[in-house]
Amino acid sequence: MNILVIHGPNLHLLGRRRPEIYGKATLAQLNAALKEHAGWLKVKVRIFQNNSEGGIIDLLTANAGWADALVINPAAYTHYSYAIRDAIEALDLPAAEVHLSDISRREPFRKVSVILPVCKAQFMGEGVFSYLKALDFCAGVK
């Protein structure tokens, strides 16, 4: 099984940006945890981070033929990017939306996800473990 992982805008700043909300792990540490967990699950992962809406859509499109499932943290695009939503829907990949923080307990504008309706599941509020749970979900681990 091949799982595409996409980190959205500002996630390259993990470890520095508001660690009280997003945790102290850096993006490199998060990616290392994802690769290690993927090895344990016996799945392949391709991991990308992109700060632009169009860049994320290009990554989705370019990897759609390879991927069997998608783990995506759209970050701020969660709340308003109908373009990313439409790309996920069009590619028809089973998708899991991920957030390090619990967006339901954040500012009012962060509580709404326009991405969730085209995803099979959402994992949030558990830092790096949110991502690992999403990998488990995509790999079919109960």
GUSEVEX-141848 format. One record per residue: residue number from 1; residue in one letter; x, y, z of N, C-alpha, C in turn. Coordinates in nm, 2 decimals, always signed. Example, Ala and Ser with C-alpha at 12.3 -4.5 7.8 and 13.67 -1.06 7.14 Angstrom:
DRENMI   seq   type   n_east   n_north     n_up   ca_east   ca_north    ca_up   c_east   c_north     c_up
DRENMI     1      A    +1.32     -0.57    +0.78     +1.23      -0.45    +0.78    +1.32     -0.33    +0.78
DRENMI     2      S    +1.28     -0.22    +0.71     +1.37      -0.11    +0.71    +1.29     +0.00    +0.79
This chain:
DRENMI   seq   type   n_east   n_north     n_up   ca_east   ca_north    ca_up   c_east   c_north     c_up
DRENMI     1      M    +0.08     -0.12    +0.00     +0.00      +0.00    +0.00    +0.09     +0.12    +0.00
DRENMI     2      N    +0.05     +0.22    -0.07     +0.12      +0.35    -0.09    +0.03     +0.46    -0.03
DRENMI     3      I    +0.09     +0.54    +0.07     +0.02      +0.64    +0.13    +0.09     +0.78    +0.11
DRENMI     4      L    +0.02     +0.87    +0.06     +0.07      +1.01    +0.03    +0.04     +1.09    +0.16
DRENMI     5      V    +0.14     +1.16    +0.21     +0.13      +1.25    +0.32    +0.16     +1.39    +0.28
DRENMI     6      I    +0.07     +1.48    +0.30     +0.09      +1.62    +0.27    +0.07     +1.71    +0.39
DRENMI     7      H    +0.18     +1.79    +0.42     +0.17      +1.89    +0.52    +0.15     +2.02    +0.46
DRENMI     8      G    +0.06     +2.10    +0.51     +0.02      +2.23    +0.45    +0.11     +2.34    +0.50
DRENMI     9      P    +0.06     +2.46    +0.48     +0.14      +2.58    +0.51    +0.19     +2.60    +0.66
DRENMI    10      N    +0.31     +2.64    +0.67     +0.37      +2.68    +0.80    +0.41     +2.55    +0.88
DRENMI    11      L    +0.39     +2.44    +0.83     +0.43      +2.32    +0.90    +0.58     +2.30    +0.90
DRENMI    12      H    +0.65     +2.37    +0.81     +0.79      +2.37    +0.81    +0.85     +2.44    +0.93
DRENMI    13      L    +0.76     +2.51    +1.00     +0.80      +2.59    +1.12    +0.78     +2.51    +1.25
DRENMI    14      L    +0.74     +2.39    +1.24     +0.71      +2.31    +1.36    +0.83     +2.31    +1.45
DRENMI    15      G    +0.81     +2.31    +1.58     +0.91      +2.31    +1.68    +0.95     +2.46    +1.72
DRENMI    16      R    +0.92     +2.55    +1.63     +0.94      +2.69    +1.66    +0.81     +2.77    +1.67
DRENMI    17      R    +0.72     +2.74    +1.59     +0.59      +2.81    +1.59    +0.50     +2.76    +1.70
DRENMI    18      R    +0.47     +2.84    +1.79     +0.37      +2.81    +1.90    +0.38     +2.67    +1.95
DRENMI    19      P    +0.49     +2.63    +2.01     +0.50      +2.49    +2.06    +0.40     +2.45    +2.16
DRENMI    20      E    +0.34     +2.55    +2.23     +0.24      +2.52    +2.33    +0.11     +2.47    +2.26
DRENMI    21      I    +0.10     +2.50    +2.13     -0.02      +2.45    +2.06    +0.02     +2.33    +1.97
DRENMI    22      Y    +0.13     +2.35    +1.89     +0.16      +2.25    +1.79    +0.27     +2.15    +1.84
DRENMI    23      G    +0.32     +2.16    +1.96     +0.42      +2.07    +2.01    +0.56     +2.11    +1.98
DRENMI    24      K    +0.66     +2.04    +2.03     +0.80      +2.07    +2.02    +0.87     +2.00    +1.90
DRENMI    25      A    +0.80     +1.90    +1.85     +0.86      +1.82    +1.74    +0.88     +1.90    +1.62
DRENMI    26      T    +0.99     +1.89    +1.55     +1.01      +1.96    +1.42    +0.95     +1.88    +1.31
DRENMI    27      L    +0.94     +1.94    +1.19     +0.89      +1.87    +1.08    +0.98     +1.74    +1.05
DRENMI    28      A    +1.11     +1.76    +1.06     +1.20      +1.65    +1.03    +1.17     +1.53    +1.13
DRENMI    29      Q    +1.14     +1.56    +1.26     +1.11      +1.46    +1.36    +0.98     +1.40    +1.33
DRENMI    30      L    +0.88     +1.48    +1.29     +0.75      +1.42    +1.25    +0.76     +1.33    +1.13
DRENMI    31      N    +0.84     +1.37    +1.03     +0.85      +1.29    +0.91    +0.93     +1.16    +0.95
DRENMI    32      A    +1.03     +1.16    +1.03     +1.10      +1.04    +1.08    +1.00     +0.95    +1.15
DRENMI    33      A    +0.91     +1.00    +1.23     +0.82      +0.91    +1.30    +0.72     +0.85    +1.20
DRENMI    34      L    +0.68     +0.93    +1.10     +0.59      +0.87    +1.00    +0.66     +0.76    +0.92
DRENMI    35      K    +0.78     +0.78    +0.88     +0.86      +0.68    +0.80    +0.88     +0.55    +0.89
DRENMI    36      E    +0.91     +0.57    +1.02     +0.93      +0.46    +1.10    +0.80     +0.38    +1.12
DRENMI    37      H    +0.69     +0.45    +1.14     +0.56      +0.39    +1.16    +0.52     +0.32    +1.03
DRENMI    38      A    +0.54     +0.38    +0.92     +0.51      +0.32    +0.79    +0.58     +0.19    +0.77
DRENMI    39      G    +0.71     +0.18    +0.81     +0.79      +0.06    +0.80    +0.73     -0.05    +0.89
DRENMI    40      W    +0.68     -0.01    +1.01     +0.62      -0.11    +1.10    +0.49     -0.16    +1.03
DRENMI    41      L    +0.41     -0.07    +0.97     +0.29      -0.11    +0.90    +0.31     -0.18    +0.77
DRENMI    42      K    +0.43     -0.18    +0.72     +0.47      -0.24    +0.59    +0.40     -0.17    +0.48
DRENMI    43      V    +0.39     -0.03    +0.48     +0.34      +0.05    +0.38    +0.45     +0.15    +0.33
DRENMI    44      K    +0.43     +0.20    +0.21     +0.52      +0.30    +0.16    +0.46     +0.44    +0.18
DRENMI    45      V    +0.54     +0.54    +0.21     +0.49      +0.67    +0.22    +0.58     +0.77    +0.13
DRENMI    46      R    +0.51     +0.87    +0.08     +0.58      +0.98    +0.02    +0.53     +1.10    +0.10
DRENMI    47      I    +0.62     +1.18    +0.15     +0.59      +1.29    +0.23    +0.63     +1.42    +0.17
DRENMI    48      F    +0.54     +1.52    +0.17     +0.57      +1.65    +0.12    +0.51     +1.76    +0.21
DRENMI    49      Q    +0.58     +1.87    +0.20     +0.52      +1.99    +0.27    +0.52     +2.10    +0.17
DRENMI    50      N    +0.41     +2.18    +0.16     +0.40      +2.29    +0.07    +0.32     +2.40    +0.13
DRENMI    51      N    +0.36     +2.52    +0.11     +0.30      +2.64    +0.17    +0.19     +2.70    +0.08
DRENMI    52      S    +0.18     +2.65    -0.05     +0.08      +2.72    -0.14    -0.03     +2.62    -0.17
DRENMI    53      E    -0.15     +2.68    -0.19     -0.26      +2.61    -0.23    -0.24     +2.53    -0.36
DRENMI    54      G    -0.19     +2.60    -0.46     -0.17      +2.54    -0.59    -0.06     +2.43    -0.58
DRENMI    55      G    +0.04     +2.45    -0.50     +0.14      +2.35    -0.48    +0.09     +2.23    -0.42
DRENMI    56      I    +0.00     +2.24    -0.33     -0.07      +2.12    -0.27    -0.15     +2.05    -0.37
DRENMI    57      I    -0.23     +2.12    -0.45     -0.31      +2.06    -0.56    -0.22     +1.99    -0.66
DRENMI    58      D    -0.11     +2.05    -0.69     -0.01      +1.99    -0.79    +0.05     +1.86    -0.73
DRENMI    59      L    +0.08     +1.86    -0.60     +0.13      +1.74    -0.53    +0.02     +1.63    -0.53
DRENMI    60      L    -0.10     +1.66    -0.50     -0.21      +1.56    -0.51    -0.22     +1.50    -0.65
DRENMI    61      T    -0.22     +1.59    -0.75     -0.24      +1.54    -0.88    -0.12     +1.46    -0.93
DRENMI    62      A    +0.00     +1.50    -0.90     +0.12      +1.43    -0.95    +0.14     +1.29    -0.88
DRENMI    63      N    +0.08     +1.28    -0.76     +0.10      +1.15    -0.69    -0.02     +1.06    -0.69
DRENMI    64      A    -0.13     +1.11    -0.75     -0.26      +1.03    -0.75    -0.24     +0.89    -0.81
DRENMI    65      G    -0.16     +0.88    -0.91     -0.15      +0.74    -0.97    -0.07     +0.65    -0.88
DRENMI    66      W    +0.01     +0.70    -0.80     +0.10      +0.62    -0.71    +0.02     +0.58    -0.58
DRENMI    67      A    -0.05     +0.68    -0.53     -0.11      +0.67    -0.39    -0.24     +0.58    -0.39
DRENMI    68      D    -0.25     +0.50    -0.28     -0.37      +0.43    -0.25    -0.45     +0.50    -0.15
DRENMI    69      A    -0.39     +0.59    -0.08     -0.46      +0.67    +0.03    -0.38     +0.80    +0.06
DRENMI    70      L    -0.45     +0.89    +0.12     -0.40      +1.02    +0.15    -0.41     +1.06    +0.30
DRENMI    71      V    -0.30     +1.11    +0.36     -0.31      +1.17    +0.49    -0.27     +1.32    +0.46
DRENMI    72      I    -0.36     +1.41    +0.50     -0.34      +1.55    +0.47    -0.36     +1.64    +0.59
DRENMI    73      N    -0.27     +1.73    +0.62     -0.29      +1.83    +0.72    -0.29     +1.96    +0.63
DRENMI    74      P    -0.41     +2.01    +0.60     -0.42      +2.13    +0.51    -0.39     +2.26    +0.59
DRENMI    75      A    -0.37     +2.24    +0.72     -0.34      +2.36    +0.80    -0.44     +2.47    +0.78
DRENMI    76      A    -0.40     +2.59    +0.76     -0.50      +2.70    +0.75    -0.59     +2.68    +0.63
DRENMI    77      Y    -0.55     +2.61    +0.53     -0.64      +2.58    +0.42    -0.76     +2.50    +0.45
DRENMI    78      T    -0.75     +2.43    +0.57     -0.86      +2.35    +0.62    -1.00     +2.43    +0.62
DRENMI    79      H    -0.99     +2.56    +0.65     -1.10      +2.64    +0.68    -1.16     +2.71    +0.56
DRENMI    80      Y    -1.09     +2.71    +0.45     -1.15      +2.78    +0.33    -1.10     +2.74    +0.19
DRENMI    81      S    -1.02     +2.64    +0.18     -0.98      +2.60    +0.05    -1.07     +2.50    -0.02
DRENMI    82      Y    -1.17     +2.55    -0.09     -1.25      +2.47    -0.17    -1.17     +2.41    -0.29
DRENMI    83      A    -1.07     +2.47    -0.33     -0.98      +2.42    -0.44    -0.91     +2.29    -0.39
DRENMI    84      I    -0.86     +2.28    -0.27     -0.80      +2.16    -0.22    -0.91     +2.05    -0.20
DRENMI    85      R    -1.02     +2.10    -0.14     -1.13      +2.00    -0.12    -1.17     +1.94    -0.25
DRENMI    86      D    -1.19     +2.02    -0.36     -1.23      +1.97    -0.49    -1.13     +1.88    -0.55
DRENMI    87      A    -1.00     +1.90    -0.53     -0.89      +1.82    -0.58    -0.90     +1.68    -0.51
DRENMI    88      I    -0.91     +1.68    -0.38     -0.92      +1.55    -0.31    -1.05     +1.47    -0.36
DRENMI    89      E    -1.16     +1.54    -0.37     -1.28      +1.48    -0.42    -1.26     +1.42    -0.56
DRENMI    90      A    -1.20     +1.50    -0.65     -1.18      +1.46    -0.79    -1.09     +1.34    -0.80
DRENMI    91      L    -0.99     +1.33    -0.72     -0.89      +1.22    -0.72    -0.95     +1.09    -0.66
DRENMI    92      D    -1.05     +1.10    -0.58     -1.12      +0.99    -0.52    -1.03     +0.90    -0.44
DRENMI    93      L    -0.93     +0.95    -0.37     -0.84      +0.88    -0.28    -0.91     +0.87    -0.14
DRENMI    94      P    -0.90     +0.76    -0.08     -0.95      +0.76    +0.06    -0.85     +0.85    +0.14
DRENMI    95      A    -0.91     +0.95    +0.21     -0.83      +1.05    +0.27    -0.86     +1.06    +0.42
DRENMI    96      A    -0.76     +1.09    +0.50     -0.77      +1.12    +0.64    -0.71     +1.26    +0.66
DRENMI    97      E    -0.80     +1.35    +0.72     -0.75      +1.48    +0.76    -0.69     +1.48    +0.89
DRENMI    98      V    -0.58     +1.55    +0.91     -0.50      +1.55    +1.03    -0.47     +1.69    +1.08
DRENMI    99      H    -0.47     +1.70    +1.21     -0.43      +1.83    +1.28    -0.36     +1.79    +1.41
DRENMI   100      L    -0.25     +1.86    +1.43     -0.17      +1.84    +1.55    -0.25     +1.89    +1.67
DRENMI   101      S    -0.32     +2.00    +1.66     -0.40      +2.06    +1.77    -0.55     +2.02    +1.75
DRENMI   102      D    -0.63     +2.04    +1.85     -0.77      +2.01    +1.84    -0.84     +2.13    +1.79
DRENMI   103      I    -0.87     +2.13    +1.66     -0.93      +2.26    +1.60    -1.07     +2.29    +1.66
DRENMI   104      S    -1.13     +2.19    +1.71     -1.27      +2.22    +1.77    -1.26     +2.30    +1.90
DRENMI   105      R    -1.14     +2.31    +1.96     -1.12      +2.39    +2.08    -1.04     +2.51    +2.06
DRENMI   106      R    -1.03     +2.55    +1.93     -0.95      +2.67    +1.90    -1.04     +2.79    +1.86
DRENMI   107      E    -0.98     +2.89    +1.80     -1.06      +3.01    +1.76    -1.17     +2.97    +1.67
DRENMI   108      P    -1.28     +3.05    +1.68     -1.40      +3.01    +1.60    -1.38     +2.98    +1.46
DRENMI   109      F    -1.29     +3.05    +1.39     -1.27      +3.03    +1.24    -1.20     +2.90    +1.22
DRENMI   110      R    -1.14     +2.84    +1.32     -1.06      +2.71    +1.30    -1.15     +2.59    +1.32
DRENMI   111      K    -1.27     +2.61    +1.37     -1.36      +2.50    +1.40    -1.43     +2.43    +1.28
DRENMI   112      V    -1.43     +2.51    +1.17     -1.50      +2.46    +1.05    -1.39     +2.40    +0.95
DRENMI   113      S    -1.41     +2.28    +0.91     -1.33      +2.22    +0.80    -1.41     +2.20    +0.68
DRENMI   114      V    -1.37     +2.27    +0.57     -1.43      +2.24    +0.44    -1.37     +2.12    +0.37
DRENMI   115      I    -1.26     +2.07    +0.43     -1.20      +1.95    +0.37    -1.26     +1.82    +0.42
DRENMI   116      L    -1.31     +1.82    +0.55     -1.36      +1.70    +0.61    -1.47     +1.63    +0.53
DRENMI   117      P    -1.56     +1.69    +0.46     -1.66      +1.62    +0.39    -1.61     +1.53    +0.28
DRENMI   118      V    -1.49     +1.55    +0.23     -1.43      +1.46    +0.13    -1.33     +1.36    +0.19
DRENMI   119      C    -1.33     +1.35    +0.32     -1.23      +1.26    +0.39    -1.31     +1.15    +0.46
DRENMI   120      K    -1.25     +1.04    +0.48     -1.31      +0.93    +0.55    -1.30     +0.94    +0.70
DRENMI   121      A    -1.20     +1.02    +0.74     -1.18      +1.03    +0.89    -1.10     +1.16    +0.92
DRENMI   122      Q    -1.11     +1.20    +1.04     -1.03      +1.32    +1.09    -0.96     +1.28    +1.22
DRENMI   123      F    -0.84     +1.31    +1.23     -0.76      +1.29    +1.35    -0.70     +1.42    +1.40
DRENMI   124      M    -0.72     +1.45    +1.53     -0.67      +1.58    +1.57    -0.65     +1.58    +1.72
DRENMI   125      G    -0.56     +1.68    +1.76     -0.55      +1.71    +1.90    -0.45     +1.62    +1.98
DRENMI   126      E    -0.38     +1.53    +1.90     -0.28      +1.44    +1.97    -0.14     +1.46    +1.91
DRENMI   127      G    -0.11     +1.57    +1.86     +0.02      +1.60    +1.81    +0.06     +1.50    +1.70
DRENMI   128      V    +0.19     +1.45    +1.71     +0.24      +1.35    +1.62    +0.15     +1.23    +1.61
DRENMI   129      F    +0.09     +1.19    +1.72     +0.01      +1.07    +1.73    -0.12     +1.08    +1.64
DRENMI   130      S    -0.16     +1.20    +1.61     -0.27      +1.22    +1.52    -0.23     +1.17    +1.38
DRENMI   131      Y    -0.11     +1.20    +1.34     -0.06      +1.15    +1.21    -0.05     +1.00    +1.21
DRENMI   132      L    +0.01     +0.94    +1.32     +0.03      +0.80    +1.32    -0.11     +0.72    +1.32
DRENMI   133      K    -0.21     +0.78    +1.39     -0.34      +0.72    +1.39    -0.40     +0.73    +1.24
DRENMI   134      A    -0.37     +0.83    +1.17     -0.42      +0.85    +1.04    -0.35     +0.74    +0.95
DRENMI   135      L    -0.22     +0.72    +0.97     -0.16      +0.62    +0.89    -0.22     +0.48    +0.92
DRENMI   136      D    -0.24     +0.45    +1.05     -0.31      +0.33    +1.08    -0.44     +0.31    +1.01
DRENMI   137      F    -0.52     +0.42    +1.01     -0.65      +0.42    +0.95    -0.64     +0.39    +0.80
DRENMI   138      C    -0.55     +0.46    +0.73     -0.53      +0.43    +0.59    -0.48     +0.30    +0.56
DRENMI   139      A    -0.40     +0.24    +0.65     -0.35      +0.10    +0.63    -0.45     +0.00    +0.67
DRENMI   140      G    -0.56     +0.04    +0.72     -0.66      -0.06    +0.76    -0.64     -0.12    +0.90
DRENMI   141      V    -0.55     -0.06    +0.98     -0.53      -0.11    +1.12    -0.64     -0.06    +1.21
DRENMI   142      K    -0.70     -0.15    +1.28     -0.81      -0.11    +1.37    -0.76     -0.07    +1.51
